[in-house]
Amino acid sequence: MEMLGNIALLLVGFVLLIKGADFFVEGSSSIAKILKVPSIVVGLTVVAMGTSLPEMSVSVSAALNGSNEIAISNVAGSNLFNLIVVLGVCALFAAVPVDRQVIRRDFPFSILITAALAFFMADFIKPWADTAEGSAGILSRINSIILLLLFVAYLVFTVKSAMSDRKNLVAEENNQEEKPHSLIVSIIFIVCGVIAIKFGGDFVVDGAKYIALHIGMSETLVGLTIVAVGTSLPELVTSVVAAKKGETSLAVGNVIGSNIFNILLILGVSGTIHPIGVEKQNFADMVIILIVSIIVYFFARSRKKIERKEGIIMLAIYSVYMVYAILR
């Protein structure tokens, strides 16, 4: 009965995370429209941050509770899922065009910070670092603060770049059919979303830890599978809906933006709260993400879009990775 109770807790947590993210994004987007902020700012900041809030809640809760493996493996699993499953599934519906700005700026930046994170984690390759046997090292508080500073710099640059071109905003307002909610309703959406995400994150961490303990799974494997997939559902739902509506260019921006937020904001905050212990498995996962990111980048750059056959390859890569994660 206790196992069933914890499975139910896990499922309730996922529902709260997903609906909380929905409410947060809708309320924030509505306020952005009321304040006349360009939609590109909303897409690259509010939507990306909103769909990353489940990962944020789970990872910060895990860091506060000392479950460092879940904190870091959740981000690794979510980023890999976003990159090859979300985009792969979208490509099955239609070729996913990739915006020139994403190819020239956001995607390379995502690859760069993934490499930087791998370097920060890999104390075992640094002659001056003292690491325990079997450990890759520690994501220190100083390294985490560097990630947060990079996040602030990226956010400021993105907003400034978008605000410099306000002509698109006028055209959008003229063609906009959907009206925003009132300010009070928008604030209620945001508050309810944050509350749901907070409790959802707690429920997912508690349920996942219990399941991991009682069926013999490691916390790393739980973070890479159950927790990562569950917290990536907002990105998957958002991107698939966009693809089915023909707005496929939104899918790539949502995924890349969310992955940047996951590394810089989520691990930055988690590691600042409490330095995160890193196992060599975590480092191996980050190297895999780096390699996969480069592969998907070349897919996107080759014809400025990700086609169905490339989507199938990406989904096949994820299947192979899942077998590897379970067997190791």
WOGIUR-V701971 format. One record per run of one state. SS is the DSSP state (2 for helix, 1 for strand, 0 for the rest). FROM is the first residue (numbers start at 0). TO is the last residue. If there is no record, write none. Layout:
BEGIN
ss:SS from:FROM to:TO
ss:SS from:FROM to:TO
END
This chain:
BEGIN
ss:0 from:0 to:0
ss:2 from:1 to:33
ss:0 from:34 to:37
ss:2 from:38 to:63
ss:0 from:64 to:66
ss:2 from:67 to:92
ss:0 from:93 to:94
ss:1 from:95 to:96
ss:0 from:97 to:98
ss:2 from:99 to:120
ss:0 from:121 to:121
ss:2 from:122 to:124
ss:0 from:125 to:133
ss:1 from:134 to:138
ss:0 from:139 to:139
ss:2 from:140 to:162
ss:0 from:163 to:165
ss:2 from:166 to:174
ss:0 from:175 to:181
ss:2 from:182 to:214
ss:0 from:215 to:217
ss:2 from:218 to:243
ss:0 from:244 to:247
ss:2 from:248 to:272
ss:0 from:273 to:274
ss:1 from:275 to:278
ss:2 from:279 to:302
ss:0 from:303 to:303
ss:1 from:304 to:305
ss:0 from:306 to:306
ss:2 from:307 to:326
ss:0 from:327 to:327
END
